[in-house]
Amino acid sequence: MIDLKKSIYARLTQVTSRVYDHIAPADAVYPYANTRYTTVAEDDESHVLRVTLEIDIWDNIRDTTRLETLTNDIDEEINRKLDTT
């Protein structure tokens, strides 16, 4: 799990340097991304874990352009590039 988190963090920081694990500090500069991972065991015998990554994007202005741009850039980095590697 540690290697997975490191890999995803490395990809996210290709898009923005403001990536935080679960909770951003109070003085975080907007926009930023919070990551959260949940794991569920598939069954006791296979020792397989299902990992869900949730990425929340936060901004402090009404205009959603920065928010949508960052979301699209993260989607491109995580989903589309992973499909080809």
TIPAVO-519596 format. One record per residue (C-alpha): residue in three letters; residue number from 0; x, y, z. Coordinates in steps of 0.2 Angstrom, whole numbers. Layout:
REM residues N
(atom "ALA", NUM, (X, Y, Z))
...
This chain:
REM residues 85
(atom "MET", 0, (0, 0, 0))
(atom "ILE", 1, (14, 12, 4))
(atom "ASP", 2, (21, 10, -14))
(atom "LEU", 3, (4, 13, -21))
(atom "LYS", 4, (2, 29, -12))
(atom "LYS", 5, (20, 35, -17))
(atom "SER", 6, (16, 31, -35))
(atom "ILE", 7, (-1, 40, -35))
(atom "TYR", 8, (7, 55, -25))
(atom "ALA", 9, (21, 56, -38))
(atom "ARG", 10, (8, 57, -52))
(atom "LEU", 11, (-3, 70, -43))
(atom "THR", 12, (12, 81, -40))
(atom "GLN", 13, (15, 81, -59))
(atom "VAL", 14, (-1, 91, -59))
(atom "THR", 15, (0, 102, -43))
(atom "SER", 16, (12, 103, -28))
(atom "ARG", 17, (-3, 105, -17))
(atom "VAL", 18, (-8, 87, -13))
(atom "TYR", 19, (-12, 82, 5))
(atom "ASP", 20, (-16, 65, 13))
(atom "HIS", 21, (-34, 66, 19))
(atom "ILE", 22, (-33, 84, 27))
(atom "ALA", 23, (-25, 100, 21))
(atom "PRO", 24, (-16, 111, 34))
(atom "ALA", 25, (-26, 127, 39))
(atom "ASP", 26, (-15, 138, 29))
(atom "ALA", 27, (-15, 128, 13))
(atom "VAL", 28, (-15, 138, -3))
(atom "TYR", 29, (-30, 135, -15))
(atom "PRO", 30, (-33, 126, -26))
(atom "TYR", 31, (-27, 109, -18))
(atom "ALA", 32, (-31, 91, -18))
(atom "ASN", 33, (-34, 79, -3))
(atom "THR", 34, (-32, 61, -6))
(atom "ARG", 35, (-41, 47, 4))
(atom "TYR", 36, (-39, 28, 3))
(atom "THR", 37, (-51, 15, 9))
(atom "THR", 38, (-47, -4, 8))
(atom "VAL", 39, (-59, -18, 9))
(atom "ALA", 40, (-53, -36, 10))
(atom "GLU", 41, (-61, -46, -4))
(atom "ASP", 42, (-61, -62, 6))
(atom "ASP", 43, (-51, -70, 20))
(atom "GLU", 44, (-44, -84, 9))
(atom "SER", 45, (-37, -74, -6))
(atom "HIS", 46, (-29, -60, 4))
(atom "VAL", 47, (-34, -48, -10))
(atom "LEU", 48, (-38, -30, -5))
(atom "ARG", 49, (-49, -18, -15))
(atom "VAL", 50, (-42, -1, -14))
(atom "THR", 51, (-53, 15, -17))
(atom "LEU", 52, (-44, 32, -20))
(atom "GLU", 53, (-55, 47, -17))
(atom "ILE", 54, (-48, 64, -23))
(atom "ASP", 55, (-56, 80, -17))
(atom "ILE", 56, (-52, 96, -25))
(atom "TRP", 57, (-54, 112, -16))
(atom "ASP", 58, (-54, 130, -21))
(atom "ASN", 59, (-60, 146, -12))
(atom "ILE", 60, (-67, 156, -26))
(atom "ARG", 61, (-84, 156, -35))
(atom "ASP", 62, (-77, 154, -52))
(atom "THR", 63, (-75, 136, -55))
(atom "THR", 64, (-62, 137, -69))
(atom "ARG", 65, (-47, 133, -59))
(atom "LEU", 66, (-56, 119, -50))
(atom "GLU", 67, (-62, 111, -66))
(atom "THR", 68, (-45, 113, -74))
(atom "LEU", 69, (-36, 105, -60))
(atom "THR", 70, (-49, 91, -59))
(atom "ASN", 71, (-47, 88, -78))
(atom "ASP", 72, (-28, 88, -77))
(atom "ILE", 73, (-28, 75, -62))
(atom "ASP", 74, (-40, 64, -72))
(atom "GLU", 75, (-29, 65, -87))
(atom "GLU", 76, (-13, 60, -76))
(atom "ILE", 77, (-21, 47, -66))
(atom "ASN", 78, (-34, 38, -77))
(atom "ARG", 79, (-29, 41, -95))
(atom "LYS", 80, (-10, 39, -93))
(atom "LEU", 81, (-12, 24, -82))
(atom "ASP", 82, (-22, 15, -96))
(atom "THR", 83, (-7, 16, -107))
(atom "THR", 84, (7, 11, -95))
